[in-house]
Amino acid sequence: MDIPLLSIIIPTRNRYKTLIPVIESINGKFSNSKIEILVQDNSDDNNSFTTYLETHKLEKVKYYYNPSKLSMVENSELAIANSSGKYLIFIGDDDIVNPKILDVVNTMEEENIKSIIYPIANYFYPDVEFHKEYGFHKPGLLSFNTDLNFNITKLDTKHEIERVEQIGGIFILDLPRLYHGIINRDLIEEVRSVYGKFVPGPCPDMTTSAAIATLINHHHRINIPLSVAGNSSASEGGKGPTNAHVVKLEEKSWLNQKDIEDWNPSLPRIFSRETIWSQSFYHVLSLRNAPKLNYKAVYDSMIFSCPKQALPLVNQLYLNNGNGSKNYLNLFKSYFKRYFKILLFTCPSAIIEKMMKIRGDYKTKQEVADVKSINDVMNILEKNSNK
């Protein structure tokens, strides 16, 4: 049996509504290519999906089902283990890949590149709700970088770790990535050899990035959006615009109990994008060295964006983070930015968008409005990548 050149790994749970259009689009576009679409399913009931697979010829789909209730990390661990491609990319069940990805994988094979990252395109499904629509935050809107080119640059991985430490681990930035990145299978096997698991932390995206980064000195970047982060109403990204994803740790059913127990005491015990990524980054780095996280950056970001009920916990940690009276001044500055944002959001969307143009967002991104489906997203990206 031939080994696939690329495994597109998609863990899923109870989200066939978005999964089916994703796998149909990828299978149709890559029908003559050496890929596999690895679906690792942990849904409560998969009868409807198995019926669908029986009646639709999706020859690239490799399907695994586990009926036991698993955490997101456990389901992701199985997904990676069941994949067989020489190169891997990990996406969500509402995401999509750019058909140009195989050109890049072939280049990686020719030039012995182990890890490559790229600017991720972003798509809000038409069913996503916003408190306020403005800029790139609108239902049915696809946005991606303007300067598309196939030049490959080399990055210093240790420097990228330091950059993420400086912002408290709240963004992946330019770390190597399995999630919305491409890696050689040897790298993720090395992660398992060193850490005991493919995903040695509470959240697959940041955890795998941090783990890979600790094992290599250099990785690469290309300026083509090779995948799209899809934000449907059921996803964390789709809940983000209304802060519906910010809850107590114990209310997040896909978190392992052990990860909750091992939570970093310098982080609020709240699930948010900032805390889960910072915790994952901290957890992996602490398995080898003492990480040097800038917690102020975490607290500042949470004060700026989190719902009001989360703020007392953030305030307490902020004021206990050394520097004495200086902390009160910094806390005041953070709240000034929060309330300035709230005031700004009372302005008409047109004014907010003008300010975004001044800040530079519109110079680095382009947008396509009213995109109806994930298949349309794929076709638009492919077309623009040919320019």
C-alpha distance (Angstrom), angle and dihedral (degrees) to the residues before:
residue distance angle dihedral
M1 . . .
D2 3.80 . .
I3 3.79 116.4 .
P4 3.83 110.9 -123.5
L5 3.79 114.4 -115.3
L6 3.82 90.9 -139.3
S7 3.80 133.8 24.3
I8 3.80 114.9 -158.1
I9 3.81 100.5 -158.1
I10 3.82 118.1 -155.0
P11 3.83 120.0 176.3
T12 3.80 112.0 -167.9
R13 3.79 143.0 179.0
N14 3.82 126.9 -174.0
R15 3.80 94.1 -26.0
Y16 3.79 106.4 107.2
K17 3.81 89.6 137.9
T18 3.81 90.7 73.7
L19 3.82 98.6 24.0
I20 3.82 96.1 61.6
P21 3.83 96.6 55.4
V22 3.83 89.2 45.7
I23 3.81 96.0 53.5
E24 3.81 92.4 40.7
S25 3.80 90.8 54.0
I26 3.80 94.7 46.8
N27 3.81 94.1 43.1
G28 3.80 91.6 50.1
K29 3.79 95.3 48.1
F30 3.83 96.0 43.5
S31 3.80 99.2 37.8
N32 3.82 93.1 126.1
S33 3.81 97.1 39.5
K34 3.80 134.1 97.0
I35 3.79 96.8 -110.3
E36 3.77 137.8 116.5
I37 3.79 127.2 -149.6
L38 3.80 103.2 -145.0
V39 3.82 111.1 -158.9
Q40 3.81 115.2 -171.5
D41 3.79 107.1 -170.3
N42 3.81 126.7 -163.2
S43 3.80 98.0 166.2
D44 3.79 121.6 146.2
D45 3.81 91.2 -119.7
N46 3.80 123.6 13.1
N47 3.82 99.1 178.4
S48 3.79 94.3 108.5
F49 3.79 91.6 49.1
T50 3.79 95.8 48.4
T51 3.81 88.1 50.6
Y52 3.78 88.7 50.9
L53 3.82 92.0 51.1
E54 3.80 91.1 49.0
T55 3.80 91.8 54.6
H56 3.82 98.2 40.8
K57 3.77 124.1 63.0
L58 3.80 103.7 -134.4
E59 3.78 100.1 159.1
K60 3.81 94.8 176.7
V61 3.82 94.9 56.4
K62 3.79 117.6 101.6
Y63 3.81 106.9 -170.0
Y64 3.82 130.0 -159.8
Y65 3.78 126.5 175.6
N66 3.80 130.2 -166.2
P67 3.83 115.2 -177.2
S68 3.82 95.4 -165.7
K69 3.80 115.4 101.5
L70 3.81 104.9 -101.5
S71 3.77 134.6 -177.7
M72 3.80 117.4 -116.1
V73 3.82 89.3 -104.9
E74 3.82 92.3 51.5
N75 3.80 92.3 49.5
S76 3.80 90.5 47.0
E77 3.80 90.8 48.9
L78 3.80 90.1 55.7
A79 3.80 91.4 46.1
I80 3.80 93.5 55.6
A81 3.81 92.2 43.3
N82 3.82 91.9 52.7
S83 3.81 94.6 48.7
S84 3.80 119.2 96.2
G85 3.82 107.0 -174.3
K86 3.79 123.6 124.5
Y87 3.82 88.0 -130.9
L88 3.79 125.9 34.8
I89 3.79 138.6 -155.1
F90 3.81 122.3 -179.7
I91 3.82 119.1 -153.2
G92 3.80 138.0 165.2
D93 3.78 126.0 -104.3
D94 3.80 91.8 -102.7
D95 3.83 95.5 45.2
I96 3.81 130.3 92.5
V97 3.80 139.0 -158.4
N98 3.79 130.3 -126.9
P99 3.84 111.1 -115.0
K100 3.83 87.1 -130.6
I101 3.80 88.3 72.2
L102 3.80 92.0 92.4
D103 3.81 91.6 56.9
V104 3.80 88.1 56.4
V105 3.83 93.4 45.6
N106 3.80 89.4 52.5
T107 3.81 88.8 52.1
M108 3.80 90.1 50.0
E109 3.79 89.0 52.5
E110 3.81 92.8 49.2
E111 3.82 95.2 45.9
N112 3.83 97.7 36.6
I113 3.83 93.5 -118.4
K114 3.80 111.5 168.1
S115 3.80 101.0 -169.9
I116 3.78 133.5 19.2
I117 3.80 131.2 178.6
Y118 3.79 132.3 -171.5
P119 3.83 141.3 179.3
I120 3.81 106.6 -72.7
A121 3.79 116.4 -133.5
N122 3.81 117.4 -133.7
Y123 3.80 130.0 -140.2
F124 3.79 129.9 -177.3
Y125 3.78 111.7 -155.8
P126 3.82 115.4 -127.2
D127 3.83 90.6 -108.9
V128 3.83 96.1 59.6
E129 3.80 115.0 113.5
F130 3.81 125.2 -144.6
H131 3.78 132.3 -165.9
K132 3.79 84.7 -137.5
E133 3.79 130.5 3.1
Y134 3.80 116.1 -136.4
G135 3.79 141.0 135.5
F136 3.79 111.6 -15.8
H137 3.82 91.8 -12.3
K138 3.79 103.0 92.9
P139 3.82 134.2 112.1
G140 3.79 113.2 -95.9
L141 3.81 93.7 17.2
L142 3.82 123.9 138.0
S143 3.81 118.4 -164.8
F144 3.79 130.5 -178.3
N145 3.81 140.7 156.9
T146 3.79 121.0 -68.8
D147 3.81 101.8 -144.7
L148 3.80 100.0 69.5
N149 3.79 115.4 177.9
F150 3.79 139.6 141.3
N151 3.82 97.0 -127.8
I152 3.80 111.3 129.7
T153 3.81 120.0 -144.8
K154 3.81 129.5 -167.2
L155 3.82 119.7 -124.4
D156 3.80 130.9 -158.8
T157 3.81 102.9 -123.6
K158 3.81 95.5 -160.3
H159 3.80 90.0 53.5
E160 3.82 89.6 51.7
I161 3.82 89.9 52.8
E162 3.81 89.2 53.8
R163 3.80 90.9 50.0
V164 3.79 91.0 53.9
E165 3.83 91.0 46.7
Q166 3.81 89.0 54.6
I167 3.82 91.4 58.3
G168 3.81 93.4 44.6
G169 3.81 95.0 -107.0
I170 3.81 93.7 -73.2
F171 3.82 94.4 130.3
I172 3.80 131.7 35.7
L173 3.83 90.8 -140.4
D174 3.82 108.7 172.0
L175 3.78 100.0 -20.2
P176 3.82 114.5 133.5
R177 3.79 110.3 -87.8
L178 3.78 140.4 -153.2
Y179 3.80 89.7 175.9
H180 3.82 103.7 70.0
G181 3.78 90.4 -9.6
I182 3.80 135.8 84.2
I183 3.79 124.6 -116.7
N184 3.78 136.5 172.7
R185 3.78 111.7 -107.8
D186 3.81 90.6 -120.3
L187 3.83 89.4 69.0
I188 3.79 96.7 56.2
E189 3.81 90.0 44.1
E190 3.80 87.8 54.4
V191 3.81 89.2 51.4
R192 3.81 89.4 56.0
S193 3.80 91.3 45.8
V194 3.82 92.9 52.3
Y195 3.83 101.4 34.9
G196 3.81 101.4 27.3
K197 3.82 93.8 -119.7
F198 3.78 139.5 54.3
V199 3.82 88.8 -125.3
P200 3.83 107.2 34.3
G201 3.80 96.9 177.6
P202 3.82 146.0 44.2
C203 3.81 102.0 -80.0
P204 3.83 124.5 40.0
D205 3.81 99.9 -143.0
M206 3.80 102.7 52.3
T207 3.81 93.4 27.8
T208 3.80 94.7 58.4
S209 3.82 91.7 42.8
A210 3.79 92.7 52.4
A211 3.82 93.1 44.4
I212 3.81 93.6 50.1
A213 3.81 90.8 45.8
T214 3.80 92.2 57.3
L215 3.82 90.9 57.0
I216 3.82 103.5 49.6
N217 3.78 137.8 52.2
H218 3.80 99.9 -151.9
H219 3.76 139.8 21.8
H220 3.81 133.8 171.5
R221 3.78 142.0 -115.8
I222 3.81 134.3 -154.3
N223 3.80 125.0 -170.0
I224 3.80 98.3 -130.6
P225 3.84 120.4 102.0
L226 3.80 98.6 -122.8
S227 3.79 94.8 176.4
V228 3.78 140.1 21.4
A229 3.79 127.3 -131.6
G230 3.78 102.0 -137.2
N231 3.78 116.1 -154.1
S232 3.80 110.2 -159.2
S233 3.79 123.6 173.5
A234 3.83 91.2 -101.2
S235 3.82 96.3 51.1
E236 3.80 130.3 86.6
G237 3.80 88.5 -114.7
G238 3.79 91.1 51.5
K239 3.81 91.7 49.5
G240 3.81 91.8 48.0
P241 3.83 97.5 82.2
T242 3.82 90.0 62.0
N243 3.84 95.9 33.9
A244 3.83 89.3 -119.7
H245 3.82 88.7 139.8
V246 3.83 94.1 64.0
V247 3.82 107.2 96.6
K248 3.81 140.7 132.1
L249 3.80 114.3 -70.4
E250 3.79 91.4 -116.1
E251 3.80 90.4 57.4
K252 3.81 93.0 59.4
S253 3.79 101.7 92.6
W254 3.82 96.2 -167.8
L255 3.83 94.3 58.5
N256 3.81 117.6 100.0
Q257 3.81 113.9 -117.0
K258 3.82 88.9 -130.5
D259 3.82 90.7 57.0
I260 3.80 89.9 51.7
E261 3.81 90.9 50.3
D262 3.83 91.3 48.9
W263 3.82 93.7 49.8
N264 3.80 114.5 146.2
P265 3.86 106.8 -105.4
S266 3.81 89.8 -142.2
L267 3.82 90.3 64.9
P268 3.82 125.2 73.5
R269 3.81 112.1 -105.2
I270 3.78 90.1 -118.0
F271 3.78 129.1 111.1
S272 3.79 110.4 -123.3
R273 3.78 134.7 132.7
E274 3.80 89.9 -96.6
T275 3.79 97.1 49.3
I276 3.80 99.8 42.6
W277 3.80 93.5 48.6
S278 3.79 93.5 43.0
Q279 3.82 90.7 48.3
S280 3.82 92.3 48.0
F281 3.81 92.4 48.6
Y282 3.81 92.0 45.8
H283 3.81 92.8 46.8
V284 3.80 95.4 53.2
L285 3.80 96.0 43.3
S286 3.81 92.0 47.1
L287 3.81 89.6 59.1
R288 3.82 88.0 68.6
N289 3.81 109.0 16.4
A290 3.79 139.6 -0.1
P291 3.83 105.6 -86.6
K292 3.80 118.7 -134.4
L293 3.79 101.4 -141.9
N294 3.78 122.0 177.5
Y295 3.80 98.5 -135.9
K296 3.79 92.6 -177.7
A297 3.81 87.9 69.1
V298 3.82 89.5 55.1
Y299 3.80 93.1 49.1
D300 3.81 93.2 45.0
S301 3.79 91.4 52.3
M302 3.81 92.7 47.9
I303 3.79 93.4 48.7
F304 3.79 88.6 50.8
S305 3.79 97.0 49.9
C306 3.81 115.0 12.8
P307 3.82 124.7 98.5
K308 3.79 118.7 -94.7
Q309 3.82 96.1 -104.6
A310 3.82 90.7 62.9
L311 3.80 95.5 55.2
P312 3.86 102.6 82.7
L313 3.82 91.5 62.7
V314 3.80 91.1 47.2
N315 3.82 92.2 48.4
Q316 3.81 92.2 52.9
L317 3.79 93.7 51.6
Y318 3.80 91.9 43.1
L319 3.80 93.2 55.9
N320 3.82 92.1 45.7
N321 3.81 92.7 52.3
G322 3.84 96.6 99.0
N323 3.84 125.7 -102.4
G324 3.83 93.8 91.8
S325 3.81 113.4 -146.3
K326 3.80 91.8 11.6
N327 3.78 87.8 69.3
Y328 3.80 91.0 64.3
L329 3.80 90.8 54.5
N330 3.80 92.0 48.3
L331 3.79 90.6 46.9
F332 3.81 89.5 52.4
K333 3.81 90.2 51.3
S334 3.81 91.0 50.8
Y335 3.79 92.6 51.8
F336 3.79 90.9 46.2
K337 3.81 88.4 57.9
R338 3.82 91.0 46.5
Y339 3.79 94.4 52.5
F340 3.79 92.5 41.3
K341 3.82 87.3 56.3
I342 3.82 90.6 48.8
L343 3.81 89.5 50.1
L344 3.79 91.3 46.7
F345 3.80 90.8 52.2
T346 3.80 89.8 60.5
C347 3.81 87.7 65.4
P348 3.81 121.1 92.0
S349 3.81 114.1 -85.8
A350 3.81 90.8 -113.5
I351 3.82 91.1 63.1
I352 3.82 92.0 48.0
E353 3.80 89.9 50.8
K354 3.82 91.6 50.6
M355 3.80 89.5 54.1
M356 3.82 89.7 49.2
K357 3.79 89.0 54.3
I358 3.80 90.3 52.5
R359 3.82 90.2 49.7
G360 3.77 91.0 52.9
D361 3.82 105.0 -113.4
Y362 3.78 92.4 124.0
K363 3.80 92.1 51.7
T364 3.79 93.9 61.7
K365 3.81 100.5 37.1
Q366 3.77 138.0 51.4
E367 3.77 126.2 -158.8
V368 3.78 139.9 -150.7
A369 3.79 113.9 -160.2
D370 3.80 131.8 -150.9
V371 3.82 96.1 22.8
K372 3.79 105.0 172.5
S373 3.81 104.7 -164.9
I374 3.80 144.8 17.7
N375 3.81 89.1 -114.0
D376 3.81 89.0 58.1
V377 3.81 88.0 51.2
M378 3.80 90.8 55.3
N379 3.80 93.1 49.0
I380 3.82 93.2 47.8
L381 3.81 92.2 51.4
E382 3.78 92.4 47.5
K383 3.78 91.5 50.5
N384 3.81 93.8 48.9
S385 3.81 92.3 46.0
N386 3.82 89.4 59.5
K387 3.80 92.4 62.5
